[in-house]
Amino acid sequence: MFKRVCSVVVMIAMLLCMGVVANAEGEATFVLTPDDNEVVAGDSFTVAVSLANNPGVTGIVYDIEFDDAKLTLNSAALGKDVTGFAEGPNKAGGVYKVSFANTTAIEGTTTLLVLSFTVNEDTELGDYQIKVSSADVSDDDTASVATAAGTTTITVIDYLWGDVNDDGVADGLDAVLIMQYAAGTIDYEDLAQPKAAYTNDDETIDGLDAVLIMQYAAGIYQPE
């Protein structure tokens, strides 16, 4: 009898622990997804702001923080499941306040907003964070959303992978330049951005680098 009681107690304890873990894993959080984590000064990029593990909310007010001396926020577009939003002005330090309201609660993982940024021309090389945190929530289970937060890091580099001719994109023209260099018909100095030609990091510019660029342009290869 004692063993049976102990077994029941252990099972209950295990179920309670599983419940705690499930709740922890299911906590709402912001997810920021940039279309490119590596950019050069002057380039533009987008960041999708999503709410994951959303228990169901009809409205939320949240802050987007970034260094406005390094990044300029150009625009904000609604996610497809969001019916309306209002935006506040940028504050000192780059705090952008956003709110949305839906007629029905949205649940699960939902893209709230797609932000468009430009890296300022004088921005130094390095890592820059974009952060999102909720300020006010309405509707179901607001406690789990009220503390939601998320961060992404954008790295400013001095060249783009594969962009040998420095025109802002890695494509067939860059592959041709690499093949010409490998064949000896042009010199290293003729490459506008020679560092971008080392696509596989083997310290040699050759046909393999050109192949990787062509595969990237065709959408079948993604550089790390």
C-alpha positions as CSV (number, residue, x, y, z in Angstrom):
1,M,0.0,0.0,0.0
2,F,2.8,2.4,0.9
3,K,4.6,1.7,-2.4
4,R,1.3,2.3,-4.3
5,V,0.9,5.7,-2.5
6,C,4.5,6.6,-3.2
7,S,4.0,5.8,-6.9
8,V,0.9,8.0,-7.1
9,V,2.7,10.8,-5.4
10,V,5.7,10.5,-7.8
11,M,3.4,10.4,-10.8
12,I,1.6,13.6,-9.7
13,A,4.9,15.3,-9.1
14,M,6.1,14.3,-12.5
15,L,2.9,15.7,-14.1
16,L,3.2,18.9,-12.2
17,C,6.8,19.3,-13.4
18,M,5.8,18.6,-17.0
19,G,3.2,21.2,-16.7
20,V,5.7,23.8,-15.5
21,V,8.0,22.9,-18.4
22,A,5.2,23.1,-20.9
23,N,4.2,26.5,-19.6
24,A,7.8,27.7,-19.7
25,E,8.2,26.5,-23.3
26,G,4.9,28.1,-24.3
27,E,5.7,31.6,-23.0
28,A,5.0,34.3,-25.5
29,T,8.1,35.9,-27.0
30,F,8.9,38.3,-29.8
31,V,10.9,36.9,-32.7
32,L,12.9,39.3,-34.9
33,T,13.9,38.0,-38.4
34,P,16.1,40.2,-40.6
35,D,16.2,39.4,-44.3
36,D,20.0,39.8,-43.9
37,N,22.2,39.8,-40.8
38,E,25.2,41.3,-42.6
39,V,25.0,44.7,-44.3
40,V,27.3,47.5,-45.3
41,A,26.9,51.2,-44.6
42,G,24.3,52.7,-46.8
43,D,22.4,49.4,-47.4
44,S,18.7,48.8,-46.5
45,F,17.3,45.7,-44.8
46,T,14.0,44.5,-43.3
47,V,13.1,42.9,-40.0
48,A,9.9,40.9,-39.5
49,V,8.6,41.3,-35.9
50,S,6.6,38.2,-34.9
51,L,4.9,37.2,-31.6
52,A,5.5,33.4,-31.0
53,N,3.5,31.2,-28.7
54,N,0.8,33.9,-28.6
55,P,-2.1,32.8,-26.3
56,G,-4.6,35.1,-28.1
57,V,-4.5,38.9,-27.9
58,T,-6.7,41.5,-29.6
59,G,-4.3,44.4,-28.9
60,I,-0.7,45.0,-27.8
61,V,1.5,48.1,-27.4
62,Y,5.2,47.4,-27.8
63,D,8.5,49.3,-28.1
64,I,11.1,48.8,-30.8
65,E,14.5,50.0,-29.6
66,F,17.6,50.7,-31.8
67,D,20.5,53.0,-32.1
68,D,19.2,55.8,-34.3
69,A,22.7,57.2,-34.7
70,K,23.5,54.0,-36.7
71,L,20.2,52.9,-38.1
72,T,17.4,54.8,-39.7
73,L,13.8,53.4,-39.6
74,N,12.2,54.1,-42.9
75,S,8.8,52.4,-42.7
76,A,6.6,49.8,-40.9
77,A,4.2,47.5,-42.7
78,L,1.5,45.5,-41.1
79,G,1.6,41.7,-41.0
80,K,-1.2,40.0,-43.0
81,D,-3.2,39.0,-39.9
82,V,-3.2,42.4,-38.2
83,T,-6.0,44.7,-39.1
84,G,-4.9,48.1,-37.7
85,F,-2.1,49.8,-35.9
86,A,-0.9,53.2,-34.7
87,E,2.6,54.4,-34.5
88,G,4.4,56.9,-32.3
89,P,7.3,59.2,-33.1
90,N,10.9,58.1,-32.6
91,K,12.2,59.2,-29.2
92,A,15.8,60.0,-28.2
93,G,17.9,56.9,-28.6
94,G,15.6,55.3,-31.1
95,V,12.5,54.1,-29.3
96,Y,9.6,53.4,-31.7
97,K,6.3,52.8,-30.0
98,V,3.7,50.7,-31.9
99,S,0.2,49.5,-31.1
100,F,-2.3,47.3,-32.9
101,A,-5.9,46.3,-32.4
102,N,-7.7,43.4,-34.0
103,T,-11.5,42.7,-33.9
104,T,-10.7,39.1,-33.1
105,A,-7.9,37.6,-31.1
106,I,-4.8,36.4,-33.0
107,E,-3.0,33.3,-31.8
108,G,0.1,31.2,-32.4
109,T,3.0,32.7,-34.2
110,T,1.9,35.9,-36.0
111,T,3.9,38.5,-37.9
112,L,2.9,41.9,-36.4
113,L,5.1,44.2,-38.4
114,V,7.8,44.3,-41.1
115,L,10.3,47.1,-40.5
116,S,12.5,48.7,-43.1
117,F,15.9,50.1,-42.0
118,T,18.8,51.8,-43.6
119,V,22.3,51.7,-42.2
120,N,23.6,55.2,-41.9
121,E,26.5,56.0,-44.2
122,D,28.9,56.9,-41.3
123,T,28.1,53.8,-39.2
124,E,31.2,52.0,-38.0
125,L,31.8,48.3,-38.6
126,G,30.3,46.1,-35.8
127,D,27.2,44.6,-34.2
128,Y,24.0,46.6,-33.6
129,Q,21.0,45.3,-31.7
130,I,17.3,45.8,-32.4
131,K,15.1,45.0,-29.5
132,V,11.3,44.6,-29.0
133,S,9.4,44.5,-25.7
134,S,5.7,44.7,-24.9
135,A,4.3,47.5,-22.8
136,D,0.6,46.8,-22.7
137,V,-1.6,43.9,-23.7
138,S,-5.4,43.3,-24.0
139,D,-7.4,40.0,-24.1
140,D,-6.5,36.5,-23.1
141,D,-3.6,35.5,-20.8
142,T,-2.0,38.9,-20.8
143,A,0.4,38.0,-18.1
144,S,2.4,35.7,-20.4
145,V,2.6,38.4,-23.1
146,A,3.2,41.4,-21.0
147,T,6.8,40.4,-20.3
148,A,7.6,39.2,-23.9
149,A,10.8,40.5,-25.5
150,G,13.1,39.7,-28.4
151,T,16.4,40.8,-29.9
152,T,18.3,40.5,-33.2
153,T,21.8,41.6,-34.1
154,I,22.7,43.3,-37.3
155,T,26.4,43.2,-38.3
156,V,27.8,46.0,-40.4
157,I,30.7,44.8,-42.6
158,D,32.9,46.5,-45.1
159,Y,31.9,44.2,-48.1
160,L,29.1,41.8,-49.1
161,W,29.9,38.1,-49.7
162,G,30.5,37.5,-53.4
163,D,30.0,41.1,-54.5
164,V,33.3,41.4,-56.3
165,N,32.3,44.3,-58.5
166,D,30.8,46.2,-55.5
167,D,27.4,46.8,-57.1
168,G,25.4,45.6,-54.1
169,V,24.6,42.1,-55.2
170,A,26.5,38.8,-55.8
171,D,25.6,37.5,-59.2
172,G,26.9,36.2,-62.5
173,L,28.9,39.3,-63.2
174,D,30.9,38.7,-60.1
175,A,31.4,35.0,-61.1
176,V,32.7,36.2,-64.5
177,L,35.3,38.5,-62.9
178,I,36.5,35.7,-60.7
179,M,36.9,33.4,-63.7
180,Q,38.8,36.2,-65.6
181,Y,41.1,36.6,-62.6
182,A,41.7,32.9,-62.3
183,A,42.5,32.8,-66.0
184,G,45.0,35.6,-65.6
185,T,43.2,38.0,-68.0
186,I,42.7,40.6,-65.2
187,D,44.7,41.6,-62.1
188,Y,43.8,41.6,-58.5
189,E,43.7,45.4,-58.6
190,D,40.9,45.1,-61.2
191,L,38.5,43.6,-58.7
192,A,36.6,46.4,-57.0
193,Q,36.1,44.4,-53.8
194,P,38.6,41.5,-53.9
195,K,37.9,40.4,-50.3
196,A,34.4,39.4,-51.5
197,A,35.9,36.9,-53.9
198,Y,37.1,34.5,-51.2
199,T,33.6,32.9,-51.0
200,N,34.7,29.6,-49.4
201,D,37.4,31.1,-47.1
202,D,40.2,29.0,-48.6
203,E,42.4,32.1,-49.2
204,T,42.4,31.4,-53.0
205,I,40.3,33.0,-55.7
206,D,39.5,30.3,-58.2
207,G,36.7,28.6,-60.2
208,L,35.1,27.2,-57.0
209,D,34.4,30.7,-55.8
210,A,32.7,31.5,-59.1
211,V,30.6,28.3,-58.8
212,L,29.4,29.2,-55.3
213,I,28.4,32.6,-56.5
214,M,26.4,31.1,-59.4
215,Q,24.7,28.6,-57.0
216,Y,23.9,31.5,-54.6
217,A,22.4,33.5,-57.5
218,A,20.3,30.5,-58.5
219,G,19.0,30.1,-54.9
220,I,20.6,26.7,-54.3
221,Y,23.4,27.8,-52.0
222,Q,23.4,30.0,-48.9
223,P,26.8,31.3,-47.5
224,E,27.2,30.9,-43.7
